[in-house]
Amino acid sequence: MSSIITIKSIGNQQDLVINPPSGGLSLQGTIKIPGDKSISHRSLMLGAIAQGETTIEGLLLGEDPRSTAACFRSMGAQISPLNSQSITVQGVGLGNLQEPLDLLDAGNSGTTMRLMLGLLASHSNRFFCVTGDNSLRSRPMSRVVQPLQQMGAKIWGRQQNSLAPLAIQGQNLKPIHYHSPIASAQVKSCILLAGLMTEGKTTVTEPALSRDHSERMLQAFGANLAIDPETHSVTITGKPTLIGQKVVVPGDISSAAFWLVAGAIIPGSELVIENVGINPTRTGILEALKMMEANISLENERIVTGEPVANLRVKFSQLKACTIEGALIPRLIDEIPILAVAAVCAQGTTIIKDAAELRVKESDRLAVMASQLNSMGAKITELPDGLEITGGTPLTGHEVDSYTDHRIAMSLAIASLIAQSSTTIHRSEAAAISYPEFVATLQQLIVN
Ligand code: SPQ
């Protein structure tokens, strides 16, 4: 490691120290990024409940998919060790998940817990207990427990069955039409997975379109879905035969986002990020950065097993403030922490609103980004549902904390690259949830 980047281990925790040279640095190079986290979870889950073998190329080897794999192994699916880019899953067949002998531990992963709940609640005559780490045990589960209860599910937990640990007595469920108050792929996917096991047609309508990886993959595995794009509604017909598939996981645009912003804000930078998933339900980050006048181009656009993919080239340019709101929010929800870093470097005042969901992620991402970037000299005012960021003030190195949130850890690392002195990011090991190679890639790209 160069003297610009140092890692200090304290027990299980890591401090990442970033000390940019006085003359500044730039980032240059061509990189690959890890597999898409959302698609990785879904490929493991659908592989586990399908008949026969599923092969997965490019699975994210991060902590969150490891939690999903461990849960489904303990319910009978055979999943090869997550130590290579090529994984095989021998599925148990729809309805055949076994009752696990112990707790199902979703770790830090909201996707694992919420999607899995739809499957567990609909496996009759079996009992399950699900839990997670400190962060996940404080995240709201009522958003999936309530619709599942409307289908007839029996679920118990703390605070009116809204917090994990949750106990589930599986039932034969009845189909419903659920109008979700929030645009959430986890809510939508949970209900669709419960609908898989339920006789008849189960429909979910959401106020704006959330990521549609579940819909795409369910159809590829043989489920019968009807999608109405005008009303943001999806209907699943229960009890299909699901057959194992070959899945190729594209690179995660949420991980690419750190490099898109780094390349855009650090003078002299030019980066090519290969094989990035550009599913339109995920490309809000590209639209937001375009509004900010970032210099980003898409190259070699193609379709890989049903998902659009491209190489992304980014070059430094002076960014301008913009407003990010409305239906764009669900299409860039996980990129708002790193967009806040972009806004700190933009001319003018950027407004982010309609993003109250960020308060119930792995951390309260609005409060944490505002407090941590302000401690480095940024001018950010927290709004109830967003942030108001006045750009153009130089950042100074400081001690900051990830609050054990992977996206915060990596966003603060990118902010540290433009600070005028050394920054220490406490609990930076959180990055391994979605991007284990983040620091190594950063190291590879630095030119000074
Ligand atoms: O899985 P988890 O912990 O909820 O992860 C996050 C993330 O930042 O990686 C959110 F904290 O991503 C969610 C995302 O915010 C992953 C996801 C999915 O795969 O379905 C959907 C989004 O959440 P939601 O609540 O909007 O459905």
Residues whose N, C-alpha, C, O or C-beta is under 5 A from the ligand:
A	BS01	SPQ	S38 N108 S109 G110 T111 A183 S184 A185 Q186 V187 I333 D334 K361 E362
